Structures are given as structure tokens and as C-alpha cells.
Amino acid sequence: QVQFVESGGGLAQPGGSLRLSCAASEFTFSVYAMSWVRQAPGKGLEWVSSINTGGGKTIYADSVKGRFTISRDNAKNTLYLQMNSLKPEDTAVYSCNVQFYWGQGTQVTVSS
């Protein structure tokens, strides 16, 4: 069964940075496009970013474009999300996603 372990979340000040990691297992990570999604308090699931199998093609939601960078290391079965210039509206639980599976997520809170 697909498993994800997300880490790297925490409390950041507006304008700050965090780097999220997602360790994947129990499936062939390198042959699937991967995504990050997030869910803010009281809101639905929001797609954040996706990356293709080789890592050469990435796409972003308009709300994070220019501030977030998705990447992957297929040798380590790990997905990353570098988040810069954080805003309070980025506060959410961030999860990695493949097809119909996603992890428990890691909490990101942006507040002064």
C-alpha cells in the first residue's frame, strides 16, 4: 500500500522559508508524476504543484507561483517543496499526492 511520510513543517514568520519533504514507499516512485496539495483550516483540498517523473517539468497554482519550488530525488524516493516568501494564507496541512493517494501531511503555520 502506498505510504508517504511528510516532514519539514512548522511555524514560520511572514516572508520566511520552509522546506517540506515527502518520503514515499510501497510503489515505484520514479514512474509517477507527483503533487503537493494543501488544506487550510475550514477549507477544501487545494492543489499546489506537480512535477513529472524526471523532474524536468513543473507546474504551480497561481497562488504559489514564483514563491514555491517543487523537486524530487528518484534515487531517494523523496519529493520536496521549497517554500519562500511565505504568507499567512499559506497556513495549511501540506500533503504529497499520487493518483488517489496522499499522506497525513505536515502542518505549516505562517504567523508573526
C-alpha positions, 0 to 999 in steps of 0.5 A: 500500500502506498505510504508517504511520510511528510516532514519539514513543517512548522511555524514560520514568520511572514516572508520566511522559508520552509522546506517540506519533504515527502518520503514515499514507499510501497510503489515505484516512485520514479514512474509517477508524476507527483503533487503537493496539495494543501488544506487550510483550516475550514477549507477544501483540498487545494492543489499546489504543484506537480512535477513529472517523473524526471523532474524536468517539468513543473507546474504551480497554482497561481497562488504559489507561483514564483514563491514555491519550488517543487523537486524530487530525488528518484534515487531517494524516493523523496519529493520536496517543496521549497517554500519562500516568501511565505504568507499567512494564507499559506497556513495549511496541512501540506500533503504529497499526492499520487493518483488517489493517494496522499499522506497525513501531511505536515502542518505549516503555520505562517504567523508573526 
